[in-house]
């Protein structure tokens, strides 16, 4: 019984040390990681909305199901892309 408690306590401490080391090592690159994630999200938006933007999309059958999920993010996305208004004719967010 005490062996299990010791292992759990040791595992918890090791996890805490690993979290601190992860923060120390990744901290200076947090902005870079956030920017890379934002770029991936923007690419995802383009892929999902390609058919609505007039770009032929061979995967439109699969991505059309994701449109309701990304509609909340359209405004932020088109602002980041430098567009004053939404490029979608049927969706006006501004």
C-alpha positions as CSV (number, residue, x, y, z in Angstrom):
1,X,0.0,0.0,0.0
2,X,2.8,2.5,0.9
3,X,4.6,1.5,-2.3
4,X,1.7,2.6,-4.4
5,X,1.4,5.9,-2.6
6,X,5.1,6.5,-3.0
7,X,4.9,5.8,-6.8
8,X,1.9,8.1,-7.1
9,X,3.7,10.8,-5.2
10,X,6.9,10.3,-7.3
11,X,5.0,10.3,-10.5
12,X,3.2,13.5,-9.5
13,X,6.5,15.2,-8.7
14,X,8.0,14.0,-12.0
15,X,5.0,15.3,-13.9
16,X,5.3,18.7,-12.1
17,X,9.0,18.9,-13.0
18,X,8.3,17.9,-16.6
19,X,5.6,20.7,-16.8
20,X,8.0,23.3,-15.4
21,X,10.8,22.2,-17.8
22,X,8.3,22.3,-20.7
23,X,7.4,25.8,-19.8
24,X,11.0,26.9,-19.5
25,X,12.0,25.3,-22.8
26,X,9.0,26.3,-24.8
27,X,8.4,29.7,-23.2
28,X,10.6,31.8,-25.5
29,X,8.9,30.2,-28.5
30,X,5.3,30.5,-27.3
31,X,4.6,33.3,-29.7
32,X,6.1,31.3,-32.6
33,X,4.0,28.3,-31.7
34,X,0.9,30.4,-31.5
35,X,1.5,32.0,-34.9
36,X,2.1,28.6,-36.4
37,X,-1.2,27.3,-34.9
38,X,-3.0,30.4,-36.3
39,X,-1.6,29.8,-39.7
40,X,-2.8,26.2,-39.6
41,X,-6.2,27.3,-38.5
42,X,-6.4,29.8,-41.4
43,X,-5.5,27.1,-43.9
44,X,-8.2,24.9,-42.4
45,X,-10.7,27.7,-42.9
46,X,-9.7,28.1,-46.5
47,X,-10.0,24.3,-47.1
48,X,-13.4,24.1,-45.4
49,X,-14.8,27.3,-47.2
50,X,-13.1,26.7,-50.5
51,X,-16.3,25.8,-52.3
52,X,-18.1,28.9,-50.9
53,X,-15.2,31.0,-52.1
54,X,-15.4,29.7,-55.6
55,X,-12.3,27.5,-55.5
56,X,-12.9,23.9,-56.7
57,X,-12.5,21.6,-53.7
58,X,-12.4,17.8,-54.3
59,X,-13.1,17.2,-50.6
60,X,-16.1,19.5,-50.5
61,X,-18.4,16.5,-49.8
62,X,-16.5,16.0,-46.5
63,X,-15.9,19.6,-45.6
64,X,-19.4,20.9,-46.0
65,X,-20.3,19.2,-42.7
66,X,-17.7,21.5,-41.0
67,X,-19.2,24.8,-42.2
68,X,-21.5,25.3,-39.2
69,X,-18.5,24.8,-36.9
70,X,-16.4,27.5,-38.6
71,X,-19.1,30.1,-39.2
72,X,-18.4,31.6,-35.7
73,X,-14.8,32.2,-36.8
74,X,-15.4,33.8,-40.2
75,X,-15.2,37.4,-39.0
76,X,-11.8,37.0,-37.3
77,X,-10.5,35.0,-40.2
78,X,-11.4,37.5,-43.0
79,X,-10.0,40.3,-40.9
80,X,-6.7,38.4,-40.6
81,X,-6.7,37.8,-44.3
82,X,-7.0,41.6,-44.9
83,X,-10.6,41.6,-46.2
84,X,-12.8,44.4,-45.0
85,X,-16.0,42.4,-45.5
86,X,-16.8,38.7,-45.6
87,X,-16.0,37.1,-49.0
88,X,-19.1,34.9,-48.7
89,X,-22.2,36.1,-50.5
90,X,-24.6,34.3,-48.3
91,X,-22.9,35.1,-45.0
92,X,-22.5,38.7,-43.8
93,X,-20.8,39.1,-40.4
94,X,-19.9,42.8,-40.5
